Amino acid sequence: MIQLNKNGEPPVLTANKDAWKNELMGYIQRGEKIPSSVSNRYNKTEVKESLRQESYSKCIYCESNVQHISYEHIEHIKPKARDKYPELTFEYENLGLSCPKCNMNKGAEYDENVPYINPFVDNPENHFKAIGALIWALPGDRRARLTELDIELNRPELLEVRRERLNSIRSLVEIYNQETNQRLKQSLKNEIETEIGEDKPYSFITSKLVEALLN
Ligand SMILES: [Zn+2]
């Protein structure tokens, strides 16, 4: 997880969110089932495009490149379930791009007293530590620990792809460290910096590896 910045609210939400929210809340007040055509109105091309831009098409939680693994989900940071925060269904600040697995793991869980780490608000650097391919909550950080456990930030399939990523970057760093020609060294450094950029998958852990290994 890395810190992200929210774009401005897409015009389609600014123009419609109040009307959409009122209609949705009407169903809830009347105790009626909410048609998906009413509850899913946030799912617009412009909204998705803006969310993709903010998180470099990566899951806001696990940093997997979402388009590479499957369809991206629009995640409600505070769940939109009718007994949770339905009034935030169309609030852009409450949306983020997520992979299906993180989205599902989080589900409709949310504890106001121990809220999950929100990469648009919190700086994950202050909550997590990368240990190789593992992402650990800092000692005593209950919010980070709950996020790590519930979203399963260290699930086996993630560890596997992160290890592959670390191995390929480690090879690059070793080549860099052994190179004596300064021009070549500079080019290799540029390449390493590109590979650990925020727009690349798993940059939270890869940047820490480079920090530790680069001479
Ligand atoms: Zn994810």
Residues whose N, C-alpha, C, O or C-beta is under 5 A from the ligand:
A	BS01	ZN	C59 Y61 C62 E63 C99 C102
